[in-house]
Amino acid sequence: MSSPCARVRRVGLFGGTHGNELSGVLLVRHWQEDGAEIQRAGVEVKPFLTNPKAVERCTRYIDCDLNRVFDPESLGRPVVEDIPYEVRRAQEINHIFGPKGSDDAYDLIFDLHNTTSNMGGTIILENSRDDFTIQMVHYIKNALAPEPCAVLLIEHPNLKYATTRSVAKHPVGKYQI
């Protein structure tokens, strides 16, 4: 369980994990050009395009789903010529924002996605015992009111998440239509 008063010093804002989901891509590019609206005193906020080759081709992925290769086996794979593009990209992201599971990992990663499902704005959490993200979600829901914002908890005691956001100490997924 995390401390509810944990200090957040580094935040990653990810877009383009799936190259055909353009809302996050557009936001990340906007923030890379002018990050004034996301900057806060004492906090490093880094907008980051996670899968640029897939974005360039406007396809979900090149070789495999980037949002499924942040597992220890993929992150520890030797870099060889025929390594899948997304596995290599996961290793790069883990190097920049991690290493996953370490004290040096970014405090928070928001991974922005789209869906064609009728979900509306939805926040996805992987851990119901993370006091920080629970409090943050409460704040976000209040800030968006009266607009609805569903919270989806995808928690399983034996599942080790291999998503892009799982590199951070506090992973959060955000889906919008």
C-alpha positions as CSV (number, residue, x, y, z in Angstrom):
1,M,0.0,0.0,0.0
2,S,1.3,3.4,-0.9
3,S,1.3,6.5,1.4
4,P,-1.6,8.8,0.8
5,C,0.8,11.7,1.2
6,A,3.4,10.5,-1.3
7,R,5.1,13.3,-3.1
8,V,4.7,13.2,-6.8
9,R,7.8,14.6,-8.5
10,R,7.7,13.0,-12.0
11,V,4.7,12.4,-14.2
12,G,4.6,10.9,-17.6
13,L,1.8,11.6,-20.0
14,F,1.7,8.9,-22.7
15,G,-0.1,9.1,-26.0
16,G,0.2,6.7,-29.0
17,T,0.6,3.4,-27.2
18,H,-1.7,2.2,-29.9
19,G,-0.9,4.2,-33.1
20,N,-4.4,4.4,-34.3
21,E,-5.7,6.1,-31.1
22,L,-5.2,9.7,-32.0
23,S,-6.6,11.7,-29.0
24,G,-3.6,11.0,-26.8
25,V,-1.2,11.6,-29.8
26,L,-2.7,15.0,-30.4
27,L,-2.6,16.0,-26.8
28,V,1.1,14.8,-26.4
29,R,2.1,16.7,-29.5
30,H,0.3,19.8,-28.3
31,W,2.0,19.6,-24.9
32,Q,5.4,18.9,-26.5
33,E,5.0,22.2,-28.5
34,D,3.6,24.2,-25.6
35,G,3.7,22.5,-22.2
36,A,2.7,25.6,-20.1
37,E,-0.7,24.1,-19.2
38,I,0.8,20.9,-17.7
39,Q,3.7,22.4,-15.9
40,R,3.5,22.7,-12.1
41,A,6.1,24.0,-9.6
42,G,8.1,21.1,-8.2
43,V,6.8,18.5,-10.6
44,E,8.5,17.3,-13.8
45,V,5.8,16.5,-16.4
46,K,6.9,14.7,-19.5
47,P,4.6,14.3,-22.5
48,F,5.8,11.3,-24.4
49,L,4.8,9.6,-27.7
50,T,5.1,5.9,-26.9
51,N,4.8,4.2,-30.3
52,P,5.9,6.7,-33.0
53,K,6.2,4.1,-35.8
54,A,2.7,2.9,-35.3
55,V,1.4,6.5,-35.0
56,E,3.2,7.3,-38.3
57,R,1.4,4.3,-40.0
58,C,-1.9,5.0,-38.0
59,T,-2.0,1.3,-37.0
60,R,-2.4,-0.3,-33.6
61,Y,1.1,-1.6,-33.6
62,I,4.0,-2.7,-35.9
63,D,5.0,-6.2,-34.6
64,C,3.1,-6.7,-31.3
65,D,0.9,-4.8,-28.9
66,L,3.1,-2.4,-26.9
67,N,0.6,-2.4,-24.1
68,R,1.4,-6.1,-23.5
69,V,5.2,-6.3,-23.5
70,F,6.2,-4.7,-20.2
71,D,6.7,-8.1,-18.6
72,P,10.1,-9.1,-17.1
73,E,10.8,-11.5,-20.0
74,S,10.3,-8.9,-22.7
75,L,12.1,-6.1,-20.7
76,G,15.1,-8.4,-20.1
77,R,15.4,-9.7,-23.7
78,P,18.7,-9.2,-25.4
79,V,18.7,-6.5,-28.1
80,V,19.3,-8.3,-31.3
81,E,18.5,-7.4,-34.9
82,D,15.2,-9.3,-35.1
83,I,13.7,-8.2,-31.8
84,P,10.1,-7.0,-32.3
85,Y,9.9,-3.2,-32.6
86,E,7.5,-2.8,-29.7
87,V,9.7,-5.0,-27.4
88,R,12.6,-2.7,-28.1
89,R,10.4,0.3,-27.6
90,A,9.2,-1.1,-24.2
91,Q,12.9,-1.5,-23.2
92,E,13.5,2.2,-24.1
93,I,10.5,3.4,-22.2
94,N,11.4,1.3,-19.2
95,H,14.9,2.9,-19.3
96,I,13.5,6.4,-19.5
97,F,10.6,6.1,-17.1
98,G,11.7,3.2,-14.9
99,P,13.1,0.8,-14.3
100,K,9.8,-0.9,-13.5
101,G,9.4,-1.7,-9.9
102,S,12.2,0.5,-8.7
103,D,12.4,3.5,-6.5
104,D,13.7,5.4,-9.5
105,A,10.6,4.8,-11.6
106,Y,8.4,7.8,-12.4
107,D,5.8,8.4,-9.8
108,L,2.8,8.5,-12.1
109,I,2.1,7.7,-15.7
110,F,-1.2,8.6,-17.4
111,D,-1.6,6.5,-20.5
112,L,-4.2,8.1,-22.8
113,H,-6.3,5.9,-25.1
114,N,-9.4,6.0,-27.3
115,T,-12.0,3.4,-27.8
116,T,-15.0,2.9,-30.1
117,S,-16.8,1.3,-27.2
118,N,-19.5,3.4,-25.5
119,M,-17.4,3.9,-22.4
120,G,-17.3,7.7,-22.3
121,G,-14.5,9.1,-20.2
122,T,-13.1,6.2,-18.1
123,I,-10.2,6.0,-15.7
124,I,-8.6,2.5,-15.4
125,L,-6.8,1.4,-12.3
126,E,-4.9,-1.8,-11.5
127,N,-4.7,-1.6,-7.8
128,S,-7.5,-0.8,-5.3
129,R,-4.9,-0.5,-2.4
130,D,-3.1,2.4,-4.0
131,D,-4.3,5.2,-1.8
132,F,-2.7,7.9,-4.0
133,T,-4.5,6.9,-7.2
134,I,-7.8,6.4,-5.3
135,Q,-7.5,10.0,-4.0
136,M,-6.5,11.3,-7.3
137,V,-9.4,9.7,-9.1
138,H,-11.8,11.2,-6.5
139,Y,-10.3,14.6,-7.2
140,I,-10.6,14.1,-11.0
141,K,-14.2,12.9,-10.7
142,N,-15.1,16.0,-8.6
143,A,-13.3,18.3,-11.0
144,L,-15.2,16.9,-14.0
145,A,-18.6,17.0,-12.3
146,P,-21.3,17.0,-13.4
147,E,-19.8,15.2,-16.4
148,P,-19.6,11.5,-15.7
149,C,-16.3,9.7,-15.4
150,A,-16.4,6.0,-14.8
151,V,-13.7,4.2,-12.9
152,L,-12.8,0.7,-14.1
153,L,-10.7,-1.5,-11.7
154,I,-8.9,-4.3,-13.5
155,E,-7.3,-6.0,-10.5
156,H,-6.3,-9.6,-10.1
157,P,-4.1,-10.8,-7.2
158,N,-2.0,-13.1,-9.4
159,L,-1.7,-10.9,-12.5
160,K,1.4,-8.9,-13.1
161,Y,0.5,-6.1,-15.4
162,A,2.5,-5.6,-18.6
163,T,1.1,-2.3,-19.7
164,T,3.0,0.8,-20.6
165,R,1.7,2.6,-17.5
166,S,2.9,-0.3,-15.2
167,V,6.4,1.1,-15.3
168,A,5.3,3.9,-12.9
169,K,4.8,3.6,-9.2
170,H,1.2,4.7,-9.8
171,P,-0.2,3.6,-13.2
172,V,-3.4,5.1,-14.5
173,G,-5.1,4.5,-17.9
174,K,-7.5,7.0,-19.3
175,Y,-9.9,6.1,-22.1
176,Q,-12.2,8.5,-24.0
177,I,-14.4,8.2,-27.0
